[in-house]
């Protein structure tokens, strides 16, 4: 068993609103090598173009930099783009992107079947080991592991140092709807469907000492969970059947109650909650089907479409900075276009980045991660620091 810093947590008791608390995709063999500097054999073009109308380079060239915070797959390759300068670099050949989600340091990316490829020559690489999970999160703050869950069975953790997998057998039984790593790497937050109700849970990063913080009422489900960037709060979306969705948060140093954010405009289908790296902005995606999906920004005045009158469905991919959201338009089995939406005073200004790509994702770097998980005053102090994700 790997040594991890234990997290001591206690349940809270409350009743408020509609929530109640209770105290395989095959990866090409080329994936995993160092990012190539030149590839002479070009795949057939798919029509992907940059914002100025130019096609992607014919060769896989360039070295990725931290400023290239927009990633995408097109023309059989993975690329990264600087949204400010449009500088472009190619990472590696890739035709089946799978999850295509970058770790918190932007140096490695999760692909189909839990395969891991590196965007940085120093990052580890591991092959596919099974089906691509839909519920997962990268370890924080370094990306040293991925925690994931299948529709049935206990969540598991894949480590990046040796590629091994460990079952988190101490976690509660049920169907896992969402998993989030605390930014310190010392805790996990998750939504568990326990059959008659759902719960928001918190555990150590090893899946131990799990406690339910909140449970739902019969007409309410939870769709996603996230932590604030400073690690002091846990957030979630509560979907109220036939009515609306609400965003709630709990102070981890208190846990005796929770708060509701003004989020009118969110439908009962709102999900994929994402917090900006600083400031008050949140994002979500809602819609009963892919073709009906709409990216939403939640500010102090409520929820608003990220892009008004978009040409097709829109999906919130993640925050590039405190006020800029990466949004995909299209998709649903068809190519999609990526835009950077700058949000100010209730209005979003979209800047086109690239058109006709297979999939897009943010590739940002986590800075100033917290080093502890707050706990109520009556809890015992945590043990000395151990391993983090």
N, C-alpha and C positions, 0 to 999 in steps of 0.2 A: 504494500500500500504506500502510495506516495505521501510524503509529509506535506500537510497543508495547515495553514493557520485556522483553528476552529473558530466558529462564530457562534456565540451564545445569544439566543433570541427567545423572546417570550411572546405569548399570544396576547391580544387585546380584546376587550369586549365593547361593542358598540352597536347601535342600530341607527342608521341614518339613510335617508333617501330610499333607494331600492337596493342598496348593498348592505350586508350585515357582516360584522366581523365576529370572529370566534377566537376569546383569549385562548437495371443499372445501366446508368449511362456510362458507356465506355469512353475513356479519355484517350485521345491520340497519344502515341508513344513519344511524340515530340514534347509533350507537356512535362515540365519538370527540369529541363536543362536550363542552363543560363540563358537569359534573354538574348536572342541572336542579334548580331549587329548587321547582318546582311543575308538575305535569302533571295537567290536568283530565280527560283521557280515560283511564279506568281499564280495564285489560285484564280479561278474565273471571277470577274468582278460581279458584285451584287447590286451595283448602282449607288452605293453609299457615297455621299458627298459632304464636304465641310460647308460651313455657313456661307462662304464666298462662292460656292458652286463648284469648287475644284474637287476632283476625285482623290481618293486616298493614294498615298505613294505606292508605286509598283513593287517596291522592295520593303522588307521588314527591317527598318533601320531606326536608329536613335536609342538613347539611354533615358529611362524614366527619371523624372525629377519630382520632388515633393510638391511643386506647383501644379503638376498635372493631376488634378483632383477628380477629373471625369474619366471614367473608363467605359469601354464598350467593345463589342465583338462585331466585326464586319469583314467581308472579303476573306473569310477563313482565318482571321487573325484577331488577337486581342490587342487593343490600343489604349493609350492614355493621352489625355488632352488637357492643356491649360486653358480654362474658360476665359481668362483675361486676354492672353496673347494668341490663342489658337495654336500654340506650339504643340506638335504631335510626336509621339514616339510609339513604336511597335514593341510589344512584349514578347510574343511567341505565337506560332501557328495554333489555331484553335477553331474547331468547327462545332463542337458540342459543349457549350459553356456551362450547362447545368445550373447550379445555384449562382455562380458568378458573383460572389460576395467577398469583399476585401477585409482582411484583418485590421485591427485598430492602428497598426503602424503603416499600412498601405504596402507592405513588402511581400504579402502572400495572398492568394485568392483561392477560395473554396469553389470547386467545380463539380461536375457530375459524379455521383457515387462517392462523395466525401473525399475525392481526390484533391490534393493541394498542389498548386503550382506557385513558383516564386516570381515576383516582379523584381526582386533584388537577388543578386547572385549569392548573397549570404543567407537567404531564407531557406528553410528545409522544404523538401518535396516528398510527397507520398502518393501512391497510386490509389485508384478506386478500390473500395472494399464492399460495396453493396449499393442498394437503391439510394437515390438522392433524397434526403429528408426535407420536409417542408417546415419543420420546427427545429430551429438551431440558433446558436449565437457563438461568435468568436470569443475566446478568452480575452480578458483585459488585465492589465493595460498593454501587454506585449503581443498577444495573439499566440500564446504557447499551447493552446488547446482549442478544440471545438466541442461544445456540448450540444447534443441533438437528441431527438426523440422520434420514434416510429409511432404509428397509430396505436400499437399495443406494446406493452413491455416497458421496462424501466428505462429511463434516459441513460445515455452513454456519453463518455468523454473520450475523444481521440487526441492523443498528445503529439505535439509537433517535434519533440526531441528524438523519438524513436518510432513514431507511427503506431504505437500500441493503443488498445482500446480497453477502457475500464467501465463496467456497469455500475451505475449509481443506485445500488439496490436498497439503500436506506430511505429513498424518497417515497412519497405516498403512492398508492395504487390509483390508476385512473388513466384517462386520455389527456395527454399534454397538448394544450392549445397554443402556448407561447412560452418561450424561455428567454431570459435576459441575464447577461453577466453584469454584476455590479462593476462600475468603472475601476474600482480598486483591485478587482480580481479576487476578492475574498468572499464573495457571496453570490448566490443565484436567486433570481426571482422567476416565478413561473405560474402559469394558470393551469389548474388541473380540473378536468371534468370528472367529478366523482359519481356520476350517474344521476342523482336527483338534484344536484346543485354543483356549482363551480366554485373554486376557491382561488384566491391570490395567496401564494405561499412564498416563504423566504427560507433559505437554507445556507449552510456553509458552502464553500466552493467544491467540497467533496460530496455534496448532497447529504450531509449529516445535519442533525439538530433542526430538521424542518418544522416549521410552524405555520399554521394558516393565519394570515392577517385579516382577511376579509372573505366572506362567502356571499353568494348571490341569492336572490329570491327567485321563486319559480318562473317569473316572466322576464328574467334578466339573464344575459350571458355576458361573459368577458371575452374580448377579442384579441387584445394585445396588452403587454406589460413592458415597461421601460423604466430606467432609472434616470434621475436628473444627472447632468454632467458632473456636478460636484459631489454626487453620491449621497446627498442628505435626504432625498425623497424617492419614493417608488410611485409610479404613475400607471394608470390603466384606463382602458375604454370599457364602459358598461353599455351594452346594447339592450335597449328596452323594446320588446316585441311590439310592433305596430305603432310605435311612438317616435323615439329619437335615440340618439346615443349621447352619453355624457362622458366627459373626461374628469377623472378623480385623481387625487394624489394624497399620500400619507407621509408625514414627517417621521423618518425612521428613529429619531431621537425621542419620540413621544409614543406613537402607535396607539393612542387611545381614541383617536377620531380620524376622519379624513375630510378633505375639502373637495368641492366641486368647482370646476372651471366653467366660465361662461362659454358655452360651445353650441349655442343655437345655430342651426344650419347643418348639423351632422345628422344623417339619417340613421335608422336602426342597423344599417349594414357597415358602419364606419369601422375601420380596422387599421393595422399597420401604423400604430402610433410611433412617431419619431420626434424627439426633442432637439431643437437647435443647440449647438455646442455652448452657447451662452445667450442670455436674454430670454424674453417671454414666448418666443414663437414655437409652435408645434405644427406638425403636419399629420395627415391621415389620408387614406384612400377609401372611398365608399362606392357602393353600387352593387346591385343584386347579381350581376354577371360581369364578365370581363368587358363586354361591349358597352356596358353602362357605367364603367368605373370613372370616377372623377377625383382628381387630386385636390385636397383641401388644405388650406392654411388656417390655423386657429391662432388669433391674436387676442388682445384684451377686449375686443368688441364682438367676438364670436368666431364662427367658421365661415370661410369664404372660398369659392373656387380659386385654385392657384392660377388657372388660365381660363378666362372667360371665352365662351364661344370657340373652344378648341375644335380642330378638325379631326374628330374622332375621340375615343376615350383617352383619359389622362391618368397617369399613375405617379404618385410621389415616390421617388427613389431614395431620397435622403438629403440632408443639409450639407452644403458645401462650405458654408460659414454661418455666422449668426443670423444673417438676413437673406441668404440665397439658397433656394431649394432647387434641386435637380429633378426635373419632371420629364417623363416620357409620354409622348402622344402616339397613339396607334397601338401596335402590338396585337395581342389576341390571335396569335398565329400568323400575323403579318409583320413586315418591317415597322420599326418605330423611329420617331425623331426625338432628339434630346434637346432640351432648353434649360437655361439657367434663369430662374424666376427670382428677381430681386424684389423683396417685399418691404413696403414703406407706407405707413399711415393707411392701412387697409387696402392698398392697391398693389398688385403685382405687375412688374415689367419683365416680360419674357424676352430673352436673347437666344436666338437659334444657335445651336452648336454644331450638330451633325444630323444628317438625314439618312433614313433607310438602313438602320443598323439592326442587328439581331437582338441585342440586349444591352442595357446600360447599367452603370452602378457608380456611386461615389467612391472615391479613393482618397479619403482624408486621413490625416494623422492625428491621433489622440495626444493632446498636450495637457500637462498639469493635472494628471489623474490623482484622485484622492488616495490616501494610504490607509484608510480605515472605514469601517461600516458603523455609522452612528447607532447607538443602542440606548434604550431608556435608562434613566439614572439609577434605578434599582437593580439593574443587571450587574452580574460580575464582570470585571474588566476582561477584555479579550486576551488570549494568550499571545506570546511574542510572535512577531511576523513569521509566516512560513511562505510556502510557494504561492505564487499568483499566476494568473493566466496571461 
